[in-house]
Amino acid sequence: MYRSGAFVAEQVTPTTDEQVQPNGVDLTLESVHEQREPGRIGRDGKEVGRRQRRRADPVVEGDSIDRVADENDTYYLPPGGYVVRYAEIVSVPDDHVGFVYPRSSLLRNSCMLDTAVWDAGYEGKGEGLLEVHHDIEIETGARIAQFVLAEADAEGTYDGSYQGENL
C-alpha cells in the first residue's frame, strides 16, 4: 500500500507545505550534470563515469558556478541526457520501498525522468536521468519529481555504495 504524502514528508528534509502532495512529496532540482567519460558495470563492480556540473544561466561575469547555481538560476537544456540531483535528503524506512516519478509538467514539456528503486534503509540525496526531447529551461529549486513510499517486506536494508550519497 502506498503511504500518504504526510507520512512521506516525515522521511524527506527539508520540505515545504507546497511540496507535500496527497500521495507523496515533490523533489526539487539541486543541480544538473553531464556525464563526460564512460562508466563501467561489470560482474564484479561498477564505476560511474566522470561528470561535469552544467552551468546555470544567466551567469553574471565573475561569478562562480556554485554561487550562480545556488541562487535559483535557470538551466537551459537542449535535447540530451542529464543527471539531475535532488535537493532533499530522503530516508526510506526499513519496511518500505521508494519510487520516484516525474511530475507531469516534465512530461508535458517533452521530458522524461528515469529512476531506480530506492531500497529500504537508503538515505541520501538521490539522482535521476533527465531525458530532454525538446529544449527546456528549469530553475534550481523547481519541483521536478514526486517521491512515494510503499510498505514492503524486505530482507534486510540497503547497504550499498550509494548509501549516504551526495550528503
Rosetta constraint file for C-alpha pairs under 8 A:
AtomPair CA 1 CA 150 HARMONIC 5.34 0.50
AtomPair CA 1 CA 151 HARMONIC 5.67 0.50
AtomPair CA 2 CA 23 HARMONIC 7.23 0.50
AtomPair CA 2 CA 148 HARMONIC 7.09 0.50
AtomPair CA 2 CA 149 HARMONIC 5.67 0.50
AtomPair CA 2 CA 150 HARMONIC 4.13 0.50
AtomPair CA 2 CA 151 HARMONIC 6.54 0.50
AtomPair CA 3 CA 7 HARMONIC 6.31 0.50
AtomPair CA 3 CA 8 HARMONIC 6.76 0.50
AtomPair CA 3 CA 23 HARMONIC 6.37 0.50
AtomPair CA 3 CA 24 HARMONIC 7.49 0.50
AtomPair CA 3 CA 148 HARMONIC 7.21 0.50
AtomPair CA 3 CA 149 HARMONIC 5.66 0.50
AtomPair CA 3 CA 150 HARMONIC 5.78 0.50
AtomPair CA 3 CA 151 HARMONIC 7.34 0.50
AtomPair CA 4 CA 8 HARMONIC 6.37 0.50
AtomPair CA 4 CA 22 HARMONIC 6.00 0.50
AtomPair CA 4 CA 23 HARMONIC 4.65 0.50
AtomPair CA 4 CA 24 HARMONIC 6.28 0.50
AtomPair CA 5 CA 9 HARMONIC 6.00 0.50
AtomPair CA 5 CA 20 HARMONIC 5.64 0.50
AtomPair CA 5 CA 21 HARMONIC 5.21 0.50
AtomPair CA 5 CA 22 HARMONIC 4.88 0.50
AtomPair CA 5 CA 23 HARMONIC 4.35 0.50
AtomPair CA 5 CA 24 HARMONIC 3.97 0.50
AtomPair CA 5 CA 25 HARMONIC 5.87 0.50
AtomPair CA 5 CA 148 HARMONIC 7.64 0.50
AtomPair CA 6 CA 10 HARMONIC 6.72 0.50
AtomPair CA 6 CA 20 HARMONIC 6.73 0.50
AtomPair CA 6 CA 21 HARMONIC 7.82 0.50
AtomPair CA 6 CA 22 HARMONIC 7.54 0.50
AtomPair CA 6 CA 23 HARMONIC 7.96 0.50
AtomPair CA 6 CA 24 HARMONIC 7.50 0.50
AtomPair CA 7 CA 11 HARMONIC 7.24 0.50
AtomPair CA 8 CA 12 HARMONIC 6.73 0.50
AtomPair CA 8 CA 23 HARMONIC 7.93 0.50
AtomPair CA 8 CA 24 HARMONIC 5.72 0.50
AtomPair CA 8 CA 25 HARMONIC 6.37 0.50
AtomPair CA 8 CA 147 HARMONIC 7.78 0.50
AtomPair CA 8 CA 148 HARMONIC 6.66 0.50
AtomPair CA 8 CA 149 HARMONIC 6.47 0.50
AtomPair CA 9 CA 13 HARMONIC 7.58 0.50
AtomPair CA 9 CA 15 HARMONIC 6.92 0.50
AtomPair CA 9 CA 20 HARMONIC 6.45 0.50
AtomPair CA 9 CA 24 HARMONIC 7.31 0.50
AtomPair CA 9 CA 25 HARMONIC 6.05 0.50
AtomPair CA 11 CA 90 HARMONIC 5.93 0.50
AtomPair CA 11 CA 91 HARMONIC 5.19 0.50
AtomPair CA 11 CA 92 HARMONIC 6.70 0.50
AtomPair CA 11 CA 93 HARMONIC 7.65 0.50
AtomPair CA 12 CA 25 HARMONIC 7.80 0.50
AtomPair CA 12 CA 88 HARMONIC 6.36 0.50
AtomPair CA 12 CA 89 HARMONIC 5.67 0.50
AtomPair CA 12 CA 90 HARMONIC 4.68 0.50
AtomPair CA 12 CA 91 HARMONIC 6.46 0.50
AtomPair CA 13 CA 88 HARMONIC 5.43 0.50
AtomPair CA 13 CA 89 HARMONIC 5.27 0.50
AtomPair CA 13 CA 90 HARMONIC 6.74 0.50
AtomPair CA 14 CA 88 HARMONIC 5.88 0.50
AtomPair CA 14 CA 89 HARMONIC 7.18 0.50
AtomPair CA 15 CA 19 HARMONIC 6.26 0.50
AtomPair CA 15 CA 20 HARMONIC 7.51 0.50
AtomPair CA 15 CA 88 HARMONIC 7.53 0.50
AtomPair CA 16 CA 20 HARMONIC 6.98 0.50
AtomPair CA 19 CA 25 HARMONIC 5.42 0.50
AtomPair CA 19 CA 26 HARMONIC 4.78 0.50
AtomPair CA 19 CA 27 HARMONIC 7.33 0.50
AtomPair CA 19 CA 143 HARMONIC 7.66 0.50
AtomPair CA 20 CA 24 HARMONIC 6.32 0.50
AtomPair CA 20 CA 25 HARMONIC 4.61 0.50
AtomPair CA 20 CA 26 HARMONIC 6.47 0.50
AtomPair CA 21 CA 25 HARMONIC 5.57 0.50
AtomPair CA 21 CA 26 HARMONIC 7.20 0.50
AtomPair CA 23 CA 148 HARMONIC 6.57 0.50
AtomPair CA 24 CA 146 HARMONIC 6.17 0.50
AtomPair CA 24 CA 147 HARMONIC 5.46 0.50
AtomPair CA 24 CA 148 HARMONIC 4.59 0.50
AtomPair CA 24 CA 149 HARMONIC 7.26 0.50
AtomPair CA 25 CA 146 HARMONIC 5.40 0.50
AtomPair CA 25 CA 147 HARMONIC 5.27 0.50
AtomPair CA 25 CA 148 HARMONIC 6.76 0.50
AtomPair CA 26 CA 143 HARMONIC 5.85 0.50
AtomPair CA 26 CA 144 HARMONIC 7.06 0.50
AtomPair CA 26 CA 145 HARMONIC 5.48 0.50
AtomPair CA 26 CA 146 HARMONIC 4.22 0.50
AtomPair CA 26 CA 147 HARMONIC 6.15 0.50
AtomPair CA 27 CA 86 HARMONIC 6.10 0.50
AtomPair CA 27 CA 87 HARMONIC 7.01 0.50
AtomPair CA 27 CA 88 HARMONIC 6.52 0.50
AtomPair CA 27 CA 143 HARMONIC 5.60 0.50
AtomPair CA 27 CA 144 HARMONIC 6.19 0.50
AtomPair CA 27 CA 145 HARMONIC 5.10 0.50
AtomPair CA 27 CA 146 HARMONIC 5.72 0.50
AtomPair CA 27 CA 147 HARMONIC 6.67 0.50
AtomPair CA 28 CA 86 HARMONIC 5.51 0.50
AtomPair CA 28 CA 87 HARMONIC 5.62 0.50
AtomPair CA 28 CA 88 HARMONIC 7.09 0.50
AtomPair CA 28 CA 140 HARMONIC 7.58 0.50
AtomPair CA 28 CA 141 HARMONIC 5.06 0.50
AtomPair CA 28 CA 142 HARMONIC 5.16 0.50
AtomPair CA 28 CA 143 HARMONIC 4.24 0.50
AtomPair CA 28 CA 144 HARMONIC 5.67 0.50
AtomPair CA 28 CA 145 HARMONIC 6.91 0.50
AtomPair CA 29 CA 84 HARMONIC 6.87 0.50
AtomPair CA 29 CA 85 HARMONIC 6.21 0.50
AtomPair CA 29 CA 86 HARMONIC 4.93 0.50
AtomPair CA 29 CA 87 HARMONIC 5.74 0.50
AtomPair CA 29 CA 139 HARMONIC 7.47 0.50
AtomPair CA 29 CA 140 HARMONIC 5.27 0.50
AtomPair CA 29 CA 141 HARMONIC 4.94 0.50
AtomPair CA 29 CA 142 HARMONIC 5.59 0.50
AtomPair CA 29 CA 143 HARMONIC 6.53 0.50
AtomPair CA 29 CA 144 HARMONIC 6.53 0.50
AtomPair CA 30 CA 84 HARMONIC 7.45 0.50
AtomPair CA 30 CA 85 HARMONIC 5.48 0.50
AtomPair CA 30 CA 86 HARMONIC 5.14 0.50
AtomPair CA 30 CA 87 HARMONIC 4.48 0.50
AtomPair CA 30 CA 140 HARMONIC 5.66 0.50
AtomPair CA 30 CA 141 HARMONIC 6.17 0.50
AtomPair CA 31 CA 53 HARMONIC 7.24 0.50
AtomPair CA 31 CA 54 HARMONIC 7.70 0.50
AtomPair CA 31 CA 69 HARMONIC 7.20 0.50
AtomPair CA 31 CA 84 HARMONIC 5.85 0.50
AtomPair CA 31 CA 85 HARMONIC 5.34 0.50
AtomPair CA 31 CA 86 HARMONIC 7.27 0.50
AtomPair CA 31 CA 87 HARMONIC 7.93 0.50
AtomPair CA 31 CA 140 HARMONIC 6.65 0.50
AtomPair CA 32 CA 53 HARMONIC 5.97 0.50
AtomPair CA 32 CA 54 HARMONIC 5.53 0.50
AtomPair CA 32 CA 75 HARMONIC 7.79 0.50
AtomPair CA 32 CA 82 HARMONIC 6.50 0.50
AtomPair CA 32 CA 83 HARMONIC 5.84 0.50
AtomPair CA 32 CA 84 HARMONIC 4.63 0.50
AtomPair CA 32 CA 85 HARMONIC 6.46 0.50
AtomPair CA 33 CA 51 HARMONIC 6.14 0.50
AtomPair CA 33 CA 52 HARMONIC 5.42 0.50
AtomPair CA 33 CA 53 HARMONIC 4.26 0.50
AtomPair CA 33 CA 54 HARMONIC 5.14 0.50
AtomPair CA 33 CA 82 HARMONIC 5.79 0.50
AtomPair CA 33 CA 83 HARMONIC 5.02 0.50
AtomPair CA 33 CA 84 HARMONIC 6.23 0.50
AtomPair CA 34 CA 51 HARMONIC 5.42 0.50
AtomPair CA 34 CA 52 HARMONIC 5.32 0.50
AtomPair CA 34 CA 53 HARMONIC 6.38 0.50
AtomPair CA 34 CA 54 HARMONIC 6.43 0.50
AtomPair CA 34 CA 81 HARMONIC 7.52 0.50
AtomPair CA 34 CA 82 HARMONIC 5.31 0.50
AtomPair CA 34 CA 83 HARMONIC 6.21 0.50
AtomPair CA 35 CA 49 HARMONIC 6.38 0.50
AtomPair CA 35 CA 50 HARMONIC 5.98 0.50
AtomPair CA 35 CA 51 HARMONIC 4.23 0.50
AtomPair CA 35 CA 52 HARMONIC 6.36 0.50
AtomPair CA 35 CA 82 HARMONIC 7.43 0.50
AtomPair CA 35 CA 83 HARMONIC 7.53 0.50
AtomPair CA 36 CA 49 HARMONIC 6.83 0.50
AtomPair CA 36 CA 50 HARMONIC 5.59 0.50
AtomPair CA 36 CA 51 HARMONIC 5.31 0.50
AtomPair CA 36 CA 52 HARMONIC 6.66 0.50
AtomPair CA 37 CA 49 HARMONIC 4.87 0.50
AtomPair CA 37 CA 50 HARMONIC 5.22 0.50
AtomPair CA 37 CA 51 HARMONIC 7.18 0.50
AtomPair CA 38 CA 48 HARMONIC 7.57 0.50
AtomPair CA 38 CA 49 HARMONIC 4.84 0.50
AtomPair CA 38 CA 50 HARMONIC 7.46 0.50
AtomPair CA 39 CA 46 HARMONIC 7.62 0.50
AtomPair CA 39 CA 47 HARMONIC 5.33 0.50
AtomPair CA 39 CA 48 HARMONIC 4.62 0.50
AtomPair CA 39 CA 49 HARMONIC 3.97 0.50
AtomPair CA 39 CA 50 HARMONIC 7.71 0.50
AtomPair CA 40 CA 46 HARMONIC 5.46 0.50
AtomPair CA 40 CA 47 HARMONIC 5.01 0.50
AtomPair CA 40 CA 48 HARMONIC 6.61 0.50
AtomPair CA 40 CA 49 HARMONIC 7.43 0.50
AtomPair CA 41 CA 45 HARMONIC 6.28 0.50
AtomPair CA 41 CA 46 HARMONIC 4.38 0.50
AtomPair CA 41 CA 47 HARMONIC 6.44 0.50
AtomPair CA 42 CA 46 HARMONIC 5.89 0.50
AtomPair CA 54 CA 75 HARMONIC 7.86 0.50
AtomPair CA 55 CA 65 HARMONIC 6.27 0.50
AtomPair CA 55 CA 69 HARMONIC 7.44 0.50
AtomPair CA 55 CA 75 HARMONIC 7.05 0.50
AtomPair CA 56 CA 65 HARMONIC 7.41 0.50
AtomPair CA 56 CA 68 HARMONIC 6.62 0.50
AtomPair CA 56 CA 69 HARMONIC 5.73 0.50
AtomPair CA 56 CA 73 HARMONIC 5.90 0.50
AtomPair CA 56 CA 74 HARMONIC 5.38 0.50
AtomPair CA 56 CA 75 HARMONIC 4.57 0.50
AtomPair CA 56 CA 76 HARMONIC 7.25 0.50
AtomPair CA 57 CA 68 HARMONIC 7.96 0.50
AtomPair CA 57 CA 73 HARMONIC 6.07 0.50
AtomPair CA 57 CA 74 HARMONIC 5.15 0.50
AtomPair CA 57 CA 75 HARMONIC 5.62 0.50
AtomPair CA 57 CA 76 HARMONIC 6.76 0.50
AtomPair CA 58 CA 73 HARMONIC 6.82 0.50
AtomPair CA 58 CA 74 HARMONIC 6.89 0.50
AtomPair CA 59 CA 63 HARMONIC 6.87 0.50
AtomPair CA 59 CA 68 HARMONIC 6.54 0.50
AtomPair CA 60 CA 68 HARMONIC 7.96 0.50
AtomPair CA 63 CA 67 HARMONIC 6.71 0.50
AtomPair CA 63 CA 68 HARMONIC 6.56 0.50
AtomPair CA 64 CA 68 HARMONIC 6.30 0.50
AtomPair CA 65 CA 69 HARMONIC 6.13 0.50
AtomPair CA 66 CA 70 HARMONIC 6.15 0.50
AtomPair CA 67 CA 71 HARMONIC 6.45 0.50
AtomPair CA 68 CA 72 HARMONIC 7.60 0.50
AtomPair CA 68 CA 73 HARMONIC 6.44 0.50
AtomPair CA 69 CA 73 HARMONIC 5.80 0.50
AtomPair CA 69 CA 140 HARMONIC 6.71 0.50
AtomPair CA 70 CA 140 HARMONIC 7.38 0.50
AtomPair CA 71 CA 140 HARMONIC 7.71 0.50
AtomPair CA 72 CA 139 HARMONIC 5.98 0.50
AtomPair CA 72 CA 140 HARMONIC 4.70 0.50
AtomPair CA 72 CA 141 HARMONIC 6.29 0.50
AtomPair CA 73 CA 139 HARMONIC 5.50 0.50
AtomPair CA 73 CA 140 HARMONIC 5.79 0.50
AtomPair CA 74 CA 137 HARMONIC 6.21 0.50
AtomPair CA 74 CA 138 HARMONIC 5.44 0.50
AtomPair CA 74 CA 139 HARMONIC 4.07 0.50
AtomPair CA 74 CA 140 HARMONIC 6.23 0.50
AtomPair CA 75 CA 137 HARMONIC 5.46 0.50
AtomPair CA 75 CA 138 HARMONIC 5.20 0.50
AtomPair CA 75 CA 139 HARMONIC 5.97 0.50
AtomPair CA 75 CA 140 HARMONIC 7.50 0.50
AtomPair CA 76 CA 135 HARMONIC 7.31 0.50
AtomPair CA 76 CA 136 HARMONIC 5.97 0.50
AtomPair CA 76 CA 137 HARMONIC 4.47 0.50
AtomPair CA 76 CA 138 HARMONIC 6.66 0.50
AtomPair CA 77 CA 132 HARMONIC 7.29 0.50
AtomPair CA 77 CA 135 HARMONIC 5.60 0.50
AtomPair CA 77 CA 136 HARMONIC 5.38 0.50
AtomPair CA 77 CA 137 HARMONIC 6.13 0.50
AtomPair CA 77 CA 138 HARMONIC 7.82 0.50
AtomPair CA 78 CA 132 HARMONIC 6.87 0.50
AtomPair CA 78 CA 133 HARMONIC 7.85 0.50
AtomPair CA 78 CA 134 HARMONIC 6.51 0.50
AtomPair CA 78 CA 135 HARMONIC 4.35 0.50
AtomPair CA 78 CA 136 HARMONIC 6.65 0.50
AtomPair CA 79 CA 131 HARMONIC 7.51 0.50
AtomPair CA 79 CA 132 HARMONIC 4.68 0.50
AtomPair CA 79 CA 133 HARMONIC 4.88 0.50
AtomPair CA 79 CA 134 HARMONIC 5.36 0.50
AtomPair CA 79 CA 135 HARMONIC 5.76 0.50
AtomPair CA 80 CA 131 HARMONIC 6.03 0.50
AtomPair CA 80 CA 132 HARMONIC 5.28 0.50
AtomPair CA 80 CA 133 HARMONIC 6.80 0.50
AtomPair CA 81 CA 129 HARMONIC 6.67 0.50
AtomPair CA 81 CA 130 HARMONIC 5.76 0.50
AtomPair CA 81 CA 131 HARMONIC 4.76 0.50
AtomPair CA 81 CA 132 HARMONIC 6.28 0.50
AtomPair CA 82 CA 129 HARMONIC 5.75 0.50
AtomPair CA 82 CA 130 HARMONIC 5.10 0.50
AtomPair CA 82 CA 131 HARMONIC 6.58 0.50
AtomPair CA 82 CA 132 HARMONIC 7.89 0.50
AtomPair CA 83 CA 127 HARMONIC 6.60 0.50
AtomPair CA 83 CA 128 HARMONIC 5.73 0.50
AtomPair CA 83 CA 129 HARMONIC 4.77 0.50
AtomPair CA 83 CA 130 HARMONIC 6.06 0.50
AtomPair CA 84 CA 127 HARMONIC 5.47 0.50
AtomPair CA 84 CA 128 HARMONIC 5.38 0.50
AtomPair CA 84 CA 129 HARMONIC 6.25 0.50
AtomPair CA 84 CA 130 HARMONIC 6.46 0.50
AtomPair CA 85 CA 125 HARMONIC 6.95 0.50
AtomPair CA 85 CA 126 HARMONIC 6.10 0.50
AtomPair CA 85 CA 127 HARMONIC 4.45 0.50
AtomPair CA 85 CA 128 HARMONIC 6.71 0.50
AtomPair CA 86 CA 125 HARMONIC 5.90 0.50
AtomPair CA 86 CA 126 HARMONIC 5.87 0.50
AtomPair CA 86 CA 127 HARMONIC 6.04 0.50
AtomPair CA 87 CA 125 HARMONIC 6.54 0.50
AtomPair CA 87 CA 141 HARMONIC 7.48 0.50
AtomPair CA 88 CA 125 HARMONIC 5.87 0.50
AtomPair CA 89 CA 123 HARMONIC 6.98 0.50
AtomPair CA 89 CA 124 HARMONIC 5.18 0.50
AtomPair CA 89 CA 125 HARMONIC 4.74 0.50
AtomPair CA 89 CA 126 HARMONIC 7.67 0.50
AtomPair CA 89 CA 167 HARMONIC 7.84 0.50
AtomPair CA 90 CA 122 HARMONIC 7.70 0.50
AtomPair CA 90 CA 123 HARMONIC 5.47 0.50
AtomPair CA 90 CA 124 HARMONIC 5.54 0.50
AtomPair CA 90 CA 125 HARMONIC 6.27 0.50
AtomPair CA 90 CA 126 HARMONIC 7.57 0.50
AtomPair CA 91 CA 121 HARMONIC 6.82 0.50
AtomPair CA 91 CA 122 HARMONIC 5.87 0.50
AtomPair CA 91 CA 123 HARMONIC 4.38 0.50
AtomPair CA 91 CA 124 HARMONIC 6.86 0.50
AtomPair CA 92 CA 96 HARMONIC 6.39 0.50
AtomPair CA 92 CA 97 HARMONIC 6.65 0.50
AtomPair CA 92 CA 98 HARMONIC 6.49 0.50
AtomPair CA 92 CA 118 HARMONIC 7.31 0.50
AtomPair CA 92 CA 119 HARMONIC 6.94 0.50
AtomPair CA 92 CA 120 HARMONIC 5.32 0.50
AtomPair CA 92 CA 121 HARMONIC 5.21 0.50
AtomPair CA 92 CA 122 HARMONIC 5.38 0.50
AtomPair CA 92 CA 123 HARMONIC 6.45 0.50
AtomPair CA 92 CA 149 HARMONIC 7.72 0.50
AtomPair CA 93 CA 97 HARMONIC 7.71 0.50
AtomPair CA 93 CA 120 HARMONIC 5.71 0.50
AtomPair CA 93 CA 121 HARMONIC 5.65 0.50
AtomPair CA 93 CA 122 HARMONIC 7.91 0.50
AtomPair CA 94 CA 120 HARMONIC 4.64 0.50
AtomPair CA 94 CA 121 HARMONIC 5.04 0.50
AtomPair CA 94 CA 154 HARMONIC 7.46 0.50
AtomPair CA 94 CA 156 HARMONIC 7.81 0.50
AtomPair CA 94 CA 157 HARMONIC 6.25 0.50
AtomPair CA 95 CA 120 HARMONIC 6.20 0.50
AtomPair CA 95 CA 151 HARMONIC 5.92 0.50
AtomPair CA 95 CA 152 HARMONIC 5.46 0.50
AtomPair CA 95 CA 153 HARMONIC 6.02 0.50
AtomPair CA 95 CA 154 HARMONIC 6.33 0.50
AtomPair CA 96 CA 119 HARMONIC 7.50 0.50
AtomPair CA 96 CA 120 HARMONIC 5.40 0.50
AtomPair CA 96 CA 149 HARMONIC 6.29 0.50
AtomPair CA 96 CA 150 HARMONIC 5.39 0.50
AtomPair CA 96 CA 151 HARMONIC 4.31 0.50
AtomPair CA 96 CA 152 HARMONIC 4.76 0.50
AtomPair CA 96 CA 153 HARMONIC 7.28 0.50
AtomPair CA 96 CA 154 HARMONIC 7.67 0.50
AtomPair CA 97 CA 117 HARMONIC 7.20 0.50
AtomPair CA 97 CA 118 HARMONIC 5.94 0.50
AtomPair CA 97 CA 119 HARMONIC 5.20 0.50
AtomPair CA 97 CA 120 HARMONIC 5.35 0.50
AtomPair CA 97 CA 149 HARMONIC 5.71 0.50
AtomPair CA 97 CA 150 HARMONIC 5.44 0.50
AtomPair CA 97 CA 151 HARMONIC 6.46 0.50
AtomPair CA 97 CA 152 HARMONIC 6.07 0.50
AtomPair CA 98 CA 117 HARMONIC 6.17 0.50
AtomPair CA 98 CA 118 HARMONIC 4.68 0.50
AtomPair CA 98 CA 119 HARMONIC 6.43 0.50
AtomPair CA 98 CA 120 HARMONIC 7.61 0.50
AtomPair CA 98 CA 147 HARMONIC 6.90 0.50
AtomPair CA 98 CA 148 HARMONIC 5.72 0.50
AtomPair CA 98 CA 149 HARMONIC 4.56 0.50
AtomPair CA 98 CA 150 HARMONIC 6.48 0.50
AtomPair CA 99 CA 115 HARMONIC 7.78 0.50
AtomPair CA 99 CA 116 HARMONIC 7.26 0.50
AtomPair CA 99 CA 117 HARMONIC 5.65 0.50
AtomPair CA 99 CA 118 HARMONIC 6.16 0.50
AtomPair CA 99 CA 147 HARMONIC 5.82 0.50
AtomPair CA 99 CA 148 HARMONIC 5.40 0.50
AtomPair CA 99 CA 149 HARMONIC 6.43 0.50
AtomPair CA 100 CA 115 HARMONIC 6.32 0.50
AtomPair CA 100 CA 116 HARMONIC 7.69 0.50
AtomPair CA 100 CA 117 HARMONIC 7.88 0.50
AtomPair CA 100 CA 145 HARMONIC 6.43 0.50
AtomPair CA 100 CA 146 HARMONIC 5.55 0.50
AtomPair CA 100 CA 147 HARMONIC 4.51 0.50
AtomPair CA 100 CA 148 HARMONIC 6.36 0.50
AtomPair CA 101 CA 113 HARMONIC 7.01 0.50
AtomPair CA 101 CA 114 HARMONIC 7.74 0.50
AtomPair CA 101 CA 115 HARMONIC 7.54 0.50
AtomPair CA 101 CA 145 HARMONIC 5.55 0.50
AtomPair CA 101 CA 146 HARMONIC 5.28 0.50
AtomPair CA 101 CA 147 HARMONIC 6.59 0.50
AtomPair CA 102 CA 106 HARMONIC 6.52 0.50
AtomPair CA 102 CA 107 HARMONIC 7.27 0.50
AtomPair CA 102 CA 112 HARMONIC 6.65 0.50
AtomPair CA 102 CA 113 HARMONIC 5.30 0.50
AtomPair CA 102 CA 114 HARMONIC 7.84 0.50
AtomPair CA 102 CA 144 HARMONIC 6.22 0.50
AtomPair CA 102 CA 145 HARMONIC 4.40 0.50
AtomPair CA 102 CA 146 HARMONIC 6.26 0.50
AtomPair CA 103 CA 107 HARMONIC 7.10 0.50
AtomPair CA 103 CA 143 HARMONIC 7.58 0.50
AtomPair CA 103 CA 144 HARMONIC 5.47 0.50
AtomPair CA 103 CA 145 HARMONIC 4.87 0.50
AtomPair CA 103 CA 146 HARMONIC 6.22 0.50
AtomPair CA 104 CA 108 HARMONIC 6.13 0.50
AtomPair CA 105 CA 109 HARMONIC 6.30 0.50
AtomPair CA 105 CA 144 HARMONIC 7.76 0.50
AtomPair CA 106 CA 110 HARMONIC 6.56 0.50
AtomPair CA 106 CA 111 HARMONIC 5.05 0.50
AtomPair CA 106 CA 112 HARMONIC 6.41 0.50
AtomPair CA 106 CA 113 HARMONIC 7.91 0.50
AtomPair CA 106 CA 144 HARMONIC 6.85 0.50
AtomPair CA 107 CA 111 HARMONIC 5.06 0.50
AtomPair CA 107 CA 112 HARMONIC 5.85 0.50
AtomPair CA 109 CA 134 HARMONIC 7.30 0.50
AtomPair CA 109 CA 136 HARMONIC 7.31 0.50
AtomPair CA 110 CA 132 HARMONIC 6.56 0.50
AtomPair CA 110 CA 133 HARMONIC 5.33 0.50
AtomPair CA 110 CA 134 HARMONIC 5.79 0.50
AtomPair CA 111 CA 130 HARMONIC 6.93 0.50
AtomPair CA 111 CA 131 HARMONIC 5.47 0.50
AtomPair CA 111 CA 132 HARMONIC 4.61 0.50
AtomPair CA 111 CA 133 HARMONIC 5.73 0.50
AtomPair CA 111 CA 134 HARMONIC 7.26 0.50
AtomPair CA 112 CA 130 HARMONIC 5.80 0.50
AtomPair CA 112 CA 131 HARMONIC 5.00 0.50
AtomPair CA 112 CA 132 HARMONIC 6.71 0.50
AtomPair CA 113 CA 128 HARMONIC 6.39 0.50
AtomPair CA 113 CA 129 HARMONIC 5.56 0.50
AtomPair CA 113 CA 130 HARMONIC 4.60 0.50
AtomPair CA 113 CA 131 HARMONIC 6.18 0.50
AtomPair CA 113 CA 145 HARMONIC 7.76 0.50
AtomPair CA 114 CA 128 HARMONIC 5.78 0.50
AtomPair CA 114 CA 129 HARMONIC 5.01 0.50
AtomPair CA 114 CA 130 HARMONIC 6.49 0.50
AtomPair CA 114 CA 131 HARMONIC 7.69 0.50
AtomPair CA 115 CA 127 HARMONIC 7.59 0.50
AtomPair CA 115 CA 128 HARMONIC 5.07 0.50
AtomPair CA 115 CA 129 HARMONIC 6.53 0.50
AtomPair CA 116 CA 128 HARMONIC 7.96 0.50
AtomPair CA 118 CA 122 HARMONIC 6.51 0.50
AtomPair CA 119 CA 157 HARMONIC 7.03 0.50
AtomPair CA 119 CA 158 HARMONIC 5.79 0.50
AtomPair CA 120 CA 154 HARMONIC 6.90 0.50
AtomPair CA 120 CA 156 HARMONIC 7.73 0.50
AtomPair CA 120 CA 157 HARMONIC 5.11 0.50
AtomPair CA 120 CA 158 HARMONIC 5.86 0.50
AtomPair CA 121 CA 157 HARMONIC 4.81 0.50
AtomPair CA 121 CA 158 HARMONIC 5.08 0.50
AtomPair CA 121 CA 159 HARMONIC 7.71 0.50
AtomPair CA 122 CA 157 HARMONIC 7.45 0.50
AtomPair CA 122 CA 158 HARMONIC 5.47 0.50
AtomPair CA 122 CA 159 HARMONIC 7.55 0.50
AtomPair CA 122 CA 163 HARMONIC 5.85 0.50
AtomPair CA 122 CA 164 HARMONIC 7.57 0.50
AtomPair CA 123 CA 163 HARMONIC 5.87 0.50
AtomPair CA 123 CA 164 HARMONIC 5.37 0.50
AtomPair CA 123 CA 165 HARMONIC 7.57 0.50
AtomPair CA 124 CA 162 HARMONIC 7.84 0.50
AtomPair CA 124 CA 163 HARMONIC 6.43 0.50
AtomPair CA 124 CA 164 HARMONIC 4.47 0.50
AtomPair CA 124 CA 165 HARMONIC 4.93 0.50
AtomPair CA 124 CA 166 HARMONIC 6.33 0.50
AtomPair CA 124 CA 167 HARMONIC 6.10 0.50
AtomPair CA 125 CA 164 HARMONIC 7.48 0.50
AtomPair CA 125 CA 165 HARMONIC 5.96 0.50
AtomPair CA 125 CA 166 HARMONIC 5.40 0.50
AtomPair CA 125 CA 167 HARMONIC 6.46 0.50
AtomPair CA 126 CA 165 HARMONIC 6.94 0.50
AtomPair CA 126 CA 166 HARMONIC 7.43 0.50
AtomPair CA 132 CA 136 HARMONIC 7.51 0.50
AtomPair CA 138 CA 142 HARMONIC 6.77 0.50
AtomPair CA 158 CA 163 HARMONIC 7.27 0.50
AtomPair CA 159 CA 163 HARMONIC 6.21 0.50
